[in-house]
Amino acid sequence: MSTSPERIRVSDRLVIAIARWLASHISDDELRAELETADLTGLTPEQAEVMLELQNELDVGTERRLQELAARDALAAVGRRT
């Protein structure tokens, strides 16, 4: 039985989206859309902050390698259980 997207925790959805983006399975726009629609209130302040930093890196169009660094920081922060 599969889990509907509404039942997946926001942190897990973000981890999946970021990992897919890092593996080039989704585009910048798709990751940006996931970040914009995610309810960050379920995250710790630190986790929400790194998500916003990643979103900012995507929005301003910095180099891919710097975006990837921000994505890895976000994975590390959100991957930690609260």
C-alpha positions as CSV (number, residue, x, y, z in Angstrom):
1,M,0.0,0.0,0.0
2,S,1.5,3.3,-1.0
3,T,1.4,6.5,1.1
4,S,-0.4,9.4,-0.4
5,P,1.7,12.6,-0.7
6,E,-0.5,14.4,1.8
7,R,0.5,11.8,4.5
8,I,4.3,12.2,3.9
9,R,6.0,14.5,6.4
10,V,7.1,17.8,4.9
11,S,10.7,17.0,5.9
12,D,10.6,13.7,4.0
13,R,9.0,15.4,0.9
14,L,11.8,18.0,0.9
15,V,14.6,15.4,1.3
16,I,13.1,13.4,-1.6
17,A,12.8,16.5,-3.8
18,I,16.3,17.7,-3.1
19,A,17.8,14.3,-3.6
20,R,16.0,14.0,-7.0
21,W,17.2,17.5,-8.0
22,L,20.8,16.6,-7.0
23,A,20.6,13.5,-9.2
24,S,19.2,15.7,-12.0
25,H,15.8,13.8,-12.0
26,I,13.9,17.1,-11.6
27,S,14.5,20.6,-12.8
28,D,15.4,23.7,-10.9
29,D,11.8,24.9,-11.5
30,E,10.3,21.7,-10.1
31,L,12.5,21.9,-6.9
32,R,11.6,25.6,-6.6
33,A,7.9,24.7,-6.8
34,E,8.3,22.0,-4.1
35,L,10.1,24.5,-1.8
36,E,7.5,27.2,-2.4
37,T,4.6,24.9,-1.6
38,A,6.1,23.2,1.4
39,D,4.7,24.1,4.8
40,L,7.9,25.0,6.7
41,T,6.0,25.5,10.0
42,G,6.6,21.8,10.7
43,L,10.3,22.3,10.6
44,T,12.7,23.6,13.2
45,P,13.8,27.2,12.8
46,E,17.2,26.0,11.6
47,Q,15.7,23.6,9.0
48,A,13.3,26.3,7.7
49,E,16.2,28.7,7.4
50,V,18.3,26.4,5.3
51,M,15.3,25.6,3.1
52,L,14.8,29.4,2.5
53,E,18.6,29.7,1.8
54,L,18.3,27.0,-0.9
55,Q,15.2,28.6,-2.4
56,N,17.1,31.9,-2.5
57,E,20.1,30.3,-4.3
58,L,17.7,28.9,-6.9
59,D,15.9,32.2,-7.2
60,V,19.0,34.3,-7.8
61,G,20.5,31.8,-10.2
62,T,23.9,31.3,-8.5
63,E,26.3,28.7,-10.0
64,R,25.1,25.1,-9.9
65,R,27.9,24.1,-7.6
66,L,26.9,26.7,-5.0
67,Q,23.3,25.6,-5.4
68,E,24.4,22.0,-4.8
69,L,26.3,23.1,-1.6
70,A,23.1,24.8,-0.3
71,A,21.1,21.7,-1.2
72,R,23.5,19.4,0.7
73,D,23.3,21.7,3.7
74,A,19.5,21.5,3.5
75,L,19.6,17.7,3.3
76,A,21.9,17.5,6.3
77,A,19.6,19.9,8.3
78,V,16.3,18.4,7.3
79,G,17.5,14.8,7.5
80,R,18.1,15.2,11.2
81,R,15.1,14.2,13.1
82,T,13.5,16.8,15.4
